[in-house]
Amino acid sequence: MMSFLSVSKIEAAHPGQKPVVGGLSLGSIASIATINAHPSDYAGAILIEGTLYDENTDVRNINANFCAGFNDLLANGVFFDAQGIQGFKLISHLADVDPTGPTPLPGFPAGFTNHRAWVAALSAPPLSPTTPRPGYQFLAGSVAEDRFFFANESLIHASIAEFVDYVANRTIRDVSCGLAGERTFQTTCTTSQVL
C-alpha cells in the first residue's frame, strides 16, 4: 500500500491526477485493499494474479483445508510463519551456489541435484493439494530435462533472495479462506499479535 509520502510525491509531480496502483500476487491483493479503503483516491489498478475469490469447486475444496489450518494456527496464537519462506529461499540458494550437488533437502528422490530439486519445486504440480489451485505451478519447466522453459534463472534467484523472511498467517488465511468461498476478511491484527 502506498505511504503518505509516496502519494504526496505523486501529487506534487502530477497535480490533480489520481494514481493507478498495482501489484503481483499479494501485492495485487494489497492494491485491492488500498482501493477499498480509499476508493475515490485512485484512478484504477493493474492487478496480476491476485485472486481472492473463486467459484470452482475444486479450488474451494483445496482452500477450505488451508483455511481451517490457518484458523487453527491463529486460534492457538501462531501469528507468523518463518519457516515456509525460509525453505523456499534455501532451495533457490542451493540451486544457485551448488547446482550439481546432491540435494540435502528431504522429500526429493535419491540422486536429485540441487538444481533439479529447484526445478521440481517450481515447475512440477505437487503430488498432493499443497497449492491453491489444481495443477498450480510457479514456472513452466521440465524436471526430466532439469530446466525451465521461459525463465531467467539469475533473475529468479535474485528475486527469491529478496523475499522477506516471514509471512503473517492472518494474511495467508484471508487468501485461503477467500478462495474457499468466504467473502469477509480479517487482516487487521492487534498489537499483541504483532509482538
N, C-alpha and C positions, 0 to 999 in steps of 0.2 A: 504494500500500500504506500501511496505517496506521502512523504512527510510534508509538513507545512512549509519548510524551506524549499523543497522541490517545487511545490505549487507556486510559491512566491517568485521563484526564478522564471518559471514558465510564464506567469502573468506579466513579469517585467519585460520579457523578450517578445511576448505576443499579447499585448493588451487587448482585452475584450474577447479573446478567443478561449474556448474551453479545450482542455487537453483530452487526448484519447489515451486510455490506459490499456495495458495488455500484459500477457504473460503466458508461460508454458506450464502445463500441469498444475501444480499447486499455486504457481504464480497466476495462472488463469483464474483459479478459484478465488484467490485474494483480490484480483481485479473485480470479479463479480461482487464480492463483499464490499469493496470500496464504493462501487457504483450504487449498490443497495443502500449503503449508509448515507451517501450524498448524491442522490440521483440527478439533481439539477446542476452539479458542478462539472460534469464531463460530457464531451461530445459523443463518446462511443467507446468501444473496446475492441481489441484484437485478441481473441481467445484461441489458444491452441491446446487441444487435449486436456480439457478441464471439466469433464463431465461430473455433475453432481447428482444426476437422476437418470434412471434407465427403466424402460418398461419391459425389457427382455427378461423372461422368467429365469433363464439360466444365470444371467448376471445377478439378478436379485437373490437367487438361492445361494450362490457363492458368497455374496457380500453379507447375507444375513448371518452367516457363521462368523465372518470377520467382525461384524457389528456387535454380536453377542460377546465375542472375545474382548474387544476393546471396552465395552461396557463393564465387563468383569474386572479388567485391569484398573479402570478408573474407580470402580466401587471399592477396590482394595488399595487405593492410594498410589497406584503406579501411574504417574503422570507423564513420564518421558521414556523414550526408548533410545538408549545409547549403544545398542548392540547391532541392530539391523543395518544401519548406515555404515557403521564401522566395518562390518563384514563385507559389504558391497565395495567399500574403499580398499579393503585388504586384497580382495580378488583382483581388482584392477591394478593395484600396485605390484603384486606378484607377477602378473602378466606383462607389466611394463619393464620391471627390472630383471626378471629371470624367466622369459617366456618359454624356454625349452626345458626348464627344470621340472621335475615331477611335483605335482601339486600336493602340498601337505594338508589341504582342506578336506574335511570329511564329506562323504556323500557322492564323490565322483569315482568312476570306475578306475581300477588299478591301471597304471600306465598313462593316465591323463597328465598332460603338461599343464603348467600354469596358464598358458595361453589358451589351450583347448578348454580348460575349465571356465575361463572367462567367456569364451565364445559360447559355450553351452549355457552359462548363466544368463547371457544377454540375448541369445537368439533362439534357444530351444524352448518351445512351450513346456511348461512344467508338467511333471507326471501326475500331480495332484492339484486340486484347486488352491493355489497359493498366490494367485494374482486376480485382479478384479474382473477379468473377462475370460471366457473360454478361449484357449489358443493364444492368449496375450503373450507378446514378446517385445523386448525393447528395440532390437535391431534385426534386420534381415541378415541371415548368415547360415553357414553350414558347419555343424560340429564335425562331420566326416571329413570335410575339406579344411577344417581348422581356420576358417576365415569369415569375415563379414563381407557382404556384397557391396555396400554403398557407404561405408563409414571411414572417416579419417580417424584412425586409432589414436594418434597423438592427441588430437582434439578431445576425444572421448576420455582418455586418461587424465588430461588436464582439467576437464570439466568435473569429473568424478572427484578428483583430488580437492576441488573447491567446495564440495558438499559440506554442510555443517555436520557436526558430529552427533547430533541428537535430533529427535523429532518429537513434537508434542503429541501424545497419544490421543488427546481430545480432537486434534485436527484430523488425524487419520481416521478416528472414529466417525467424525462427521462425513467424511468422504465415503467410507464403507457403508454407513447407515443410509446415506442418501442414495447410493447405488442399490441398496436393499429395498428402497421404496419410501423411506422416511422423508418427510418434507420440512421438518423443523430441525434446526441445528443448535449445537451447544458450545460453540467455540470460545465463549467467554470463560475465562478461568479466574479464580480468586487469587489473592496474594499468597495464601497458604499453599496453593497448588504450584505456584512458581517457585517458592522457597523450598 
